């Protein structure tokens, strides 16, 4: 089975490419969605996070996201430790998920493919690239947040230039080049 790692910055269109791959019969594991589910439901994550940050991190209603955010954004060491707890569990979950797929190709979509080391679990990497102003406009329209907040989020991610160097293949989501032919060419390259 060929495993694809899809990445790209906020607003690049990773979800669009993931959907196009799914429509082509390639199942896609959405790491951000699964990470949130696992943080709520995994006994291992629950135990390790409460050991690190305190029992009040989980309430009868689930994870206290505001408390978690306040702790990790004030303390870079906590952020690293939380990531070191969650990322390996997500990676294990992804690998288990791949075992259940009865297909020749599957994928994981993750904005932090390299930062989380998920790239070590895939055979090829795909960058969804869009120019900065297009990304900012998309996120403003989608999330209704300020330009400054979007730029802050972009600055917290690995730059597109570094991702371009690390990725095996690039799809340009710039509004000028059609996406479907690019996705079809990528799939054709994989299957030979």
C-alpha positions as CSV (number, residue, x, y, z in Angstrom):
1,X,0.0,0.0,0.0
2,X,1.2,3.5,-0.9
3,X,0.7,6.0,1.9
4,X,0.6,9.7,1.0
5,X,1.3,12.5,3.4
6,X,-0.7,15.7,2.4
7,X,0.4,19.0,3.9
8,X,0.1,22.7,3.4
9,X,-0.3,25.8,5.4
10,X,-3.6,27.2,6.7
11,X,-5.8,28.2,3.9
12,X,-3.8,26.3,1.2
13,X,-6.7,24.0,0.3
14,X,-5.5,20.7,1.9
15,X,-9.1,19.8,2.6
16,X,-10.1,20.3,-1.1
17,X,-7.3,18.1,-2.3
18,X,-8.2,15.5,0.4
19,X,-11.7,15.5,-0.9
20,X,-10.6,15.1,-4.5
21,X,-8.4,12.2,-3.5
22,X,-11.4,10.6,-1.6
23,X,-13.6,11.1,-4.7
24,X,-10.9,9.2,-6.6
25,X,-11.2,6.3,-4.2
26,X,-8.3,7.1,-2.0
27,X,-9.3,7.1,1.7
28,X,-7.8,10.1,3.7
29,X,-7.1,10.2,7.4
30,X,-7.7,13.7,8.6
31,X,-5.1,14.1,11.4
32,X,-6.5,17.2,13.0
33,X,-10.0,15.7,13.4
34,X,-8.6,12.4,14.7
35,X,-6.2,14.1,17.0
36,X,-9.1,16.0,18.7
37,X,-11.1,12.8,19.0
38,X,-8.2,10.9,20.5
39,X,-7.4,13.7,23.0
40,X,-11.0,13.3,24.2
41,X,-11.2,9.5,24.2
42,X,-7.7,7.9,24.5
43,X,-7.0,6.6,28.0
44,X,-3.2,6.9,27.4
45,X,-3.5,10.5,26.3
46,X,-5.9,11.3,29.2
47,X,-3.5,9.7,31.7
48,X,-0.4,11.4,30.4
49,X,-2.0,14.8,30.0
50,X,-3.4,14.8,33.5
51,X,-0.1,13.6,34.9
52,X,1.5,16.6,33.2
53,X,-1.1,19.3,33.6
54,X,-3.3,18.2,36.4
55,X,-6.6,16.4,36.9
56,X,-8.7,19.5,36.3
57,X,-7.7,19.3,32.6
58,X,-10.6,16.8,32.1
59,X,-14.1,17.5,33.4
60,X,-17.2,15.3,33.3
61,X,-17.9,17.0,30.0
62,X,-14.5,16.1,28.5
63,X,-11.3,18.0,27.9
64,X,-11.2,21.6,29.2
65,X,-9.8,23.1,25.9
66,X,-9.5,26.6,27.3
67,X,-7.4,25.4,30.3
68,X,-5.2,23.3,27.9
69,X,-4.7,26.3,25.6
70,X,-3.8,28.6,28.5
71,X,-1.2,26.2,29.8
72,X,0.5,25.4,26.5
73,X,0.5,28.8,25.0
74,X,2.1,30.3,28.1
75,X,4.7,27.6,28.4
76,X,6.6,26.4,25.3
77,X,7.9,23.4,27.3
78,X,4.4,22.3,28.0
79,X,3.5,22.6,24.4
80,X,6.4,20.4,23.4
81,X,5.5,17.8,26.0
82,X,1.8,17.8,25.0
83,X,2.8,17.3,21.4
84,X,5.1,14.5,22.5
85,X,2.1,12.8,24.1
86,X,-0.5,13.4,21.4
87,X,1.5,13.0,18.1
88,X,2.7,9.4,18.7
89,X,-0.8,8.3,19.6
90,X,-2.2,9.9,16.5
91,X,0.5,8.2,14.4
92,X,-0.3,4.8,16.0
93,X,-4.0,5.4,15.3
94,X,-3.2,6.3,11.6
95,X,-1.1,3.2,11.2
96,X,-3.9,1.0,12.6
97,X,-6.3,2.8,10.3
98,X,-4.1,2.0,7.3
99,X,-4.2,-1.7,8.2
100,X,-8.0,-1.6,7.9
101,X,-8.0,0.0,4.5
102,X,-8.4,-2.5,1.6
103,X,-6.9,-0.2,-1.1
104,X,-3.6,0.3,-2.9
105,X,-3.3,4.0,-1.9
106,X,-4.4,5.9,1.2
107,X,-3.4,9.2,2.7
108,X,-3.0,11.3,5.8
109,X,-3.8,15.1,5.7
110,X,-1.9,17.1,8.3
111,X,-0.8,20.8,8.4
112,X,2.0,19.6,10.7
113,X,3.1,16.6,8.7
114,X,6.8,17.2,9.3
115,X,6.6,18.8,12.8
116,X,4.7,15.8,14.1
117,X,7.0,13.3,12.3
118,X,4.0,11.8,10.5
119,X,6.1,12.1,7.3
120,X,8.1,9.1,8.6
121,X,5.0,6.9,8.3
122,X,4.3,7.7,4.6
123,X,5.9,6.8,1.3
124,X,5.5,10.1,-0.5
125,X,4.6,13.7,0.5
126,X,2.4,16.1,-1.2
127,X,2.4,19.9,-0.6
128,X,-0.8,21.9,-1.4
129,X,0.6,25.3,-2.2
130,X,-1.3,28.6,-2.4
131,X,0.1,32.2,-2.4
132,X,0.0,34.0,1.0
133,X,-2.6,36.6,0.0
134,X,-5.0,33.9,-1.3
135,X,-4.5,31.9,1.9
136,X,-5.2,34.9,4.1
137,X,-8.4,35.7,2.1
138,X,-9.7,32.2,2.3
139,X,-9.2,31.9,6.0
140,X,-10.8,35.4,6.6
141,X,-13.8,34.3,4.6
142,X,-14.0,30.8,6.3
143,X,-13.2,31.6,9.9
144,X,-14.0,35.4,10.2
145,X,-10.8,36.2,12.0
146,X,-8.5,39.1,11.7
147,X,-5.6,39.3,9.2
148,X,-3.2,39.6,12.2
149,X,-4.5,36.4,13.8
150,X,-4.1,34.5,10.5
151,X,-0.6,35.8,10.0
152,X,0.2,34.7,13.6
153,X,-1.0,31.2,12.8
154,X,0.9,31.1,9.6
155,X,4.1,32.2,11.4
156,X,3.6,29.3,13.8
157,X,3.7,26.7,11.0
158,X,6.7,25.5,9.0
159,X,7.1,27.9,6.0
160,X,6.0,26.8,2.6
161,X,9.5,27.3,1.3
162,X,10.8,24.6,3.8
163,X,7.8,22.4,2.9
164,X,8.6,22.7,-0.8
165,X,12.1,21.5,-0.2
166,X,10.8,18.5,1.9
167,X,7.9,17.4,-0.2
168,X,8.0,15.0,-3.2
169,X,5.2,16.6,-5.1
170,X,3.4,20.0,-5.2
171,X,-0.2,20.8,-6.2
172,X,-0.7,24.5,-6.9
173,X,-4.1,25.8,-5.6
174,X,-3.7,29.3,-6.8
175,X,-7.0,29.8,-8.6
176,X,-5.1,29.7,-12.0
177,X,-4.3,26.0,-12.4
178,X,-7.1,23.5,-12.4
179,X,-6.9,21.1,-9.5
180,X,-8.5,18.0,-10.9
181,X,-5.9,17.5,-13.6
182,X,-3.1,18.1,-11.1
183,X,-4.6,15.5,-8.7
184,X,-5.1,13.0,-11.6
185,X,-1.5,13.5,-12.7
186,X,-0.3,12.9,-9.1
187,X,-2.3,9.7,-8.8
188,X,-1.1,8.5,-12.2
189,X,2.5,9.1,-11.1
190,X,1.9,6.9,-8.0
191,X,0.3,4.0,-9.9
192,X,2.8,4.3,-12.8
